[in-house]
Amino acid sequence: MQDDLQTRWWALEATLVERFGKKPDMEAILFLIGIQEFGQIREKFTKEQKQDLMHVATCSLLAQSGYFELERIDEEGWPHFRQLRTMPDMNMVEQENFLKDHILLYFEEHS
């Protein structure tokens, strides 16, 4: 199972390298997903907006497994989520793999 996750992750990284010319780290991938979910491309985002975009991405990813749901979109177009259930206890490696699995699912469904 772990090897399959890593293989699929490397394939996604290769696709993103092809598309953007460099290998993105986890934060960059979350930022890209956040922009996709926010739906507004801007020339500049503030540091706080970048953090908000990564939060939007994380909530959107975990909504796939029922941890969050979209509650509303505010007047500026920002999605707001409600947590539906508590995340399981995981160590750092497990958290990263959990997030990677959700990112892979997201790209499978949005490609």
PyMOL commands that set and color helices and strands:
alter all, ss='L'
color gray80, all
select helices_A, chain A and resi 2-20+26-38+47-63+92-109
alter helices_A, ss='H'
color red, helices_A
select strands_A, chain A and resi 68-73+79-83
alter strands_A, ss='S'
color yellow, strands_A
deselect
rebuild
show_as cartoon
